[in-house]
Amino acid sequence: MPATTALVNTAAWLPPKHAALEVRSAPYTRPGPDEIVVDNRALAVNPLEWMIQVAGNLMYPWLKQPFILGSDVAGEVVEIGSSVTRFAVGDRVIGHAVGTDKDSNSSARGAFQRYAIVFERLATPIPSSMPFADAVVLPLALSTAACGLFLKDQLALEYPTADPTPTGKTLLVWGGSTSVGSNAIQLAVAAGYDVISTASPRNFDYVTGLGATRVFDYRSPSVVGDIVAALTGRTVAGAIAIGKGSADPCADILGESTGNRFIAIATPAVSFERLADVSGPNLELPRILARLVSSSVALQLKTRRKGIRSKFIWGSDLKKTELGAVIYENFLPSAIADGRFVAAPKPLIVGHGLESIQAGLDAQRKGVSARKVVITL
Ligand SMILES: NC(=O)c1ccc[n+]([C@@H]2O[C@H](COP(=O)([O-])OP(=O)(O)OC[C@H]3O[C@@H](n4cnc5c(N)ncnc54)[C@H](OP(=O)(O)O)[C@@H]3O)[C@@H](O)[C@H]2O)c1
């Protein structure tokens, strides 16, 4: 009998009816052949998780509560699957947990627990000098940025390398101070693209520090014209739209620019903040659904008129293609170790222990600026 069967697992469960997370025991599940089990030392919180808590039936109808959410894990490997070659027990890793995906639909594969399962191809070793709480900001945001930039049915950019050849093309990253944007900027630069981005002025230095050459205030009434002017004479590689309402200005900008008229869209067409009271009935839901339909139709009409294609990003789609290995196996380990790729944004540690995850969801829902909500374990 392997020693791991003696491991006692605990999780923060999402109960039925949008209630607050409940911390209680969970089974320890052994990994499949291409999976590893991580003893979590830090977890990060994404908008996805509180959105599922308040609107799960709409967005992820296949999830049946009680369920264990969570995408970002950092910790030590405690067990490896039979075909795993890149990791050994005791390795320090980060990983993208995909338990909420329809083809996974597995609480054992959610991040919000002591022992979580991740695919070997969605995990990366981290240096001993790198705190788990710093490294855990990466996985879902990194995967989402990579899917938008590199998948063949998205922007299909060149892959990132240690020594990129300049492509002479410029990528628009709308929302450069978001977690997804912080990764998109770094990945695009590592793939040889010039990056123009947007953020609040207080984050301009942060965004240029990640590699963007120009940053514009997305709240400025002249932002579209200013970016169109900055792109004059350049060949555009397309846009990744991150943040509420971001696809619309990206369409206006690409409509006036030369190059790849494609928008990879990270943010859902409507926001769910008004569903924030997890204890009450979601009376807003029908209105949100109606807004979702009308804003999607309006965007489609606009992009078609301007000859622009767009596609919503599914942040874990890289697991089905070679891109998972390109990012997590070929690019990231040395890029992190050499300091060519930084774990950004910095963690905002809201608490310690699984009991703090609900506070993390609440903090992320209230909004952060160039920070990632993290819980240490
Ligand atoms: N499709 C997927 O698979 C997937 C996966 C992950 C995330 N997402 C989505 O991607 C978006 C970003 O997620 P995240 O975790 O990276 O967010 P986040 O880090 O929590 O975003 C916070 C940042 O959003 C910026 N922001 C707010 N409104 C904005 C707007 N209208 N335009 C541009 N930036 C804006 C703020 O910038 P300033 O402080 O500089 O103002 C702040 O720094 C969310 O909508 C999320 O739902 C999608």
The ligand as an SDF file (V2000), in Angstrom:
LIG
                    3D

 48 52  0  0  0  0  0  0  0  0999 V2000
  -11.5990   33.2370  -20.8450 N   0  0  0  0  0  0  0  0  0  0  0  0
  -10.8630   32.6850  -19.8830 C   0  0  0  0  0  0  0  0  0  0  0  0
  -10.5300   31.4970  -19.9130 O   0  0  0  0  0  0  0  0  0  0  0  0
  -10.4030   33.5660  -18.7590 C   0  0  0  0  0  0  0  0  0  0  0  0
   -9.4640   33.1100  -17.8180 C   0  0  0  0  0  0  0  0  0  0  0  0
   -9.0190   33.9980  -16.8350 C   0  0  0  0  0  0  0  0  0  0  0  0
   -9.5450   35.2690  -16.7630 C   0  0  0  0  0  0  0  0  0  0  0  0
  -10.4900   35.6360  -17.6650 N   0  0  0  0  0  0  0  0  0  0  0  0
  -11.0830   36.9820  -17.6500 C   0  0  0  0  0  0  0  0  0  0  0  0
  -10.0430   37.8800  -17.9380 O   0  0  0  0  0  0  0  0  0  0  0  0
  -10.2720   39.1010  -17.2420 C   0  0  0  0  0  0  0  0  0  0  0  0
   -9.0530   39.4230  -16.4350 C   0  0  0  0  0  0  0  0  0  0  0  0
   -8.8940   38.4550  -15.4200 O   0  0  0  0  0  0  0  0  0  0  0  0
   -7.7130   38.6920  -14.3990 P   0  0  0  0  0  0  0  0  0  0  0  0
   -7.7440   37.6280  -13.3790 O   0  0  0  0  0  0  0  0  0  0  0  0
   -6.4850   38.9250  -15.1700 O   0  0  0  0  0  0  0  0  0  0  0  0
   -8.2430   40.0660  -13.7810 O   0  0  0  0  0  0  0  0  0  0  0  0
   -7.6990   40.9520  -12.6180 P   0  0  0  0  0  0  0  0  0  0  0  0
   -6.2280   40.8140  -12.5240 O   0  0  0  0  0  0  0  0  0  0  0  0
   -8.5080   40.7340  -11.4120 O   0  0  0  0  0  0  0  0  0  0  0  0
   -8.0550   42.3840  -13.1890 O   0  0  0  0  0  0  0  0  0  0  0  0
   -7.7850   43.5170  -12.4220 C   0  0  0  0  0  0  0  0  0  0  0  0
   -7.3220   44.5720  -13.3720 C   0  0  0  0  0  0  0  0  0  0  0  0
   -8.3750   44.8410  -14.2860 O   0  0  0  0  0  0  0  0  0  0  0  0
   -8.0670   46.0960  -14.8580 C   0  0  0  0  0  0  0  0  0  0  0  0
   -9.2860   46.5870  -15.5010 N   0  0  0  0  0  0  0  0  0  0  0  0
  -10.4770   46.8220  -14.9210 C   0  0  0  0  0  0  0  0  0  0  0  0
  -11.3720   47.2150  -15.8600 N   0  0  0  0  0  0  0  0  0  0  0  0
  -10.7250   47.2290  -17.0300 C   0  0  0  0  0  0  0  0  0  0  0  0
  -11.1140   47.5490  -18.3570 C   0  0  0  0  0  0  0  0  0  0  0  0
  -12.3560   47.9530  -18.6320 N   0  0  0  0  0  0  0  0  0  0  0  0
  -10.1880   47.4540  -19.3260 N   0  0  0  0  0  0  0  0  0  0  0  0
   -8.9420   47.0610  -19.0290 C   0  0  0  0  0  0  0  0  0  0  0  0
   -8.4970   46.7420  -17.8080 N   0  0  0  0  0  0  0  0  0  0  0  0
   -9.4000   46.8220  -16.8120 C   0  0  0  0  0  0  0  0  0  0  0  0
   -7.5810   46.9160  -13.7090 C   0  0  0  0  0  0  0  0  0  0  0  0
   -6.6290   47.7830  -14.2270 O   0  0  0  0  0  0  0  0  0  0  0  0
   -6.1880   49.1530  -13.5200 P   0  0  0  0  0  0  0  0  0  0  0  0
   -6.0750   48.8580  -12.0520 O   0  0  0  0  0  0  0  0  0  0  0  0
   -4.8860   49.4570  -14.1810 O   0  0  0  0  0  0  0  0  0  0  0  0
   -7.2620   50.1250  -13.8120 O   0  0  0  0  0  0  0  0  0  0  0  0
   -6.9550   45.8630  -12.7530 C   0  0  0  0  0  0  0  0  0  0  0  0
   -5.5460   45.9340  -12.7150 O   0  0  0  0  0  0  0  0  0  0  0  0
  -11.5300   38.8850  -16.4000 C   0  0  0  0  0  0  0  0  0  0  0  0
  -12.6240   39.4080  -17.1150 O   0  0  0  0  0  0  0  0  0  0  0  0
  -11.6350   37.3840  -16.3080 C   0  0  0  0  0  0  0  0  0  0  0  0
  -12.9670   36.9470  -16.1480 O   0  0  0  0  0  0  0  0  0  0  0  0
  -10.9240   34.8090  -18.6470 C   0  0  0  0  0  0  0  0  0  0  0  0
  1  2  1  0
  2  3  2  0
  2  4  1  0
  4  5  1  0
  4 48  2  0
  5  6  2  0
  6  7  1  0
  7  8  2  0
  8  9  1  0
  8 48  1  0
  9 10  1  0
  9 46  1  0
 10 11  1  0
 11 12  1  0
 11 44  1  0
 12 13  1  0
 13 14  1  0
 14 15  2  0
 14 16  1  0
 14 17  1  0
 17 18  1  0
 18 19  2  0
 18 20  1  0
 18 21  1  0
 21 22  1  0
 22 23  1  0
 23 24  1  0
 23 42  1  0
 24 25  1  0
 25 26  1  0
 25 36  1  0
 26 27  1  0
 26 35  1  0
 27 28  2  0
 28 29  1  0
 29 30  1  0
 29 35  2  0
 30 31  1  0
 30 32  2  0
 32 33  1  0
 33 34  2  0
 34 35  1  0
 36 37  1  0
 36 42  1  0
 37 38  1  0
 38 39  2  0
 38 40  1  0
 38 41  1  0
 42 43  1  0
 44 45  1  0
 44 46  1  0
 46 47  1  0
M  CHG  2   8   1  16  -1
M  END
$$$$
